Amino acid sequence: MEPIHLFVPTFRIDESLAEIRECLEKGWTGLGFKTVEFEQAWREHTRLPHAHFLSSASAGLHLALKLLKEERGWRDGDEVLTTPLTFVSTNHAILYEGLRPVFADVDEYLCPDPASLAARITPRTRAVVFVGLGGNPGRYAEVRRLCSERGLALVLDAAHMAGTWMADGSHAGADADVAVFSFQAVKNLPTADSGMICFLSARLDQEVRKWTWLGINKDTYTRTQSSGAYRWLYDVEHLGFKYHGNSIMAAMGLVGLKYMEQDNTERRTLSAVYDDALSGVAGISCVPMAPGCTPSRHLYQVLVDARDQVMAGLNARGIYPGVHYRDNTLYRMYKDAPGPCPRARRASESVISLPLHLRLSQGEVRRVALALREVVAGIIGQQRRE
Ligand SMILES: Cc1ncc(COP(=O)(O)O)c(C=O)c1O
């Protein structure tokens, strides 16, 4: 039988090549041209007020914290509440800026728990980073209220949330101070590597465009489009990075965006097949989605005991799921970070992301679910006999 993998991206190859061809024919593959078109298409689709296209979400998370720190006058060592159940980009971004990550626990959605966040606010807390794990908004609305009441900035790590619509009908990120999306190869809107940073503030949106282009105040494409003398002239206002996205990635993004809602609907259909096959099964808990939202369904996650044994059992049947994520305090560099987060630790030891992508048929999803049930039942039976 064919192996079943966690993620396999689907690209609309001919359409993507046609968009890329336009870049090649025009002789413009860098910043500008398709990046401008993609930013506009993303804003129109999501109704987010601003969007700037980047080389990755990791770059975006860094700039989110940098620009908020500068705007609000935070000091080195000020605290940012975050989750240990995430990809390390989230927490590295806090450290890049000399800020201190303080871990709060997760709730049953595996998203930051508002009660745990509230309990860990100190006079030095400046911001919360909320990770919508697997596209799940969790209790984001409560966290939004908490941040407003306590004067904290809210950064949404929306790497998994392209196409997550909240219970109030807005796209994820609409009321965050800044939301950062990933369009890395296995995300819901796959390119090869890219991302989008969406600030609420028009000023920060303007500012971030300089930071992604080495502090230069006029990008080459804008200069090329202008007429008259001194097209070559620009100023460098401050330090910056080379974090902007390019037109080849934007060309892929433009095609991906056309299909994103249809693709996410298919992900939700496949997830419902998992729900039917796995709900109420002894030894398997399906991680719930927040009620009322339309999630991107980047992940379908379950919690099981003896996770590593279950993974080995699935691998033996040609099924290769993933783990999102290991508790970051298990990594050497975060081992002394403040916590503790018992629920995140338990999830880190028991979570499995089941295969979920557009090349899977419903029959294959049933095959995965059946294999999981058999493996888990086998382990429970063996434990009883011992
Ligand atoms: C939760 C989370 N945040 C941030 C990132 C970083 O995204 P990128 O690969 O676009 O830098 C990822 C990527 O896997 C992620 O899963």
The ligand as an ORCA input file, in Angstrom:
! r2SCAN-3c Opt
* xyz 0 1
  C       3.373     28.339     14.549
  C       4.398     28.778     13.554
  N       4.917     29.997     13.642
  C       5.827     30.449     12.763
  C       6.282     29.658     11.737
  C       7.340     30.184     10.810
  O       6.899     30.222      9.502
  P       7.929     30.367      8.288
  O       8.405     28.994      7.948
  O       7.128     30.986      7.193
  O       9.029     31.228      8.750
  C       5.762     28.370     11.595
  C       6.238     27.495     10.502
  O       6.187     26.302     10.546
  C       4.809     27.909     12.521
  O       4.303     26.677     12.419
*
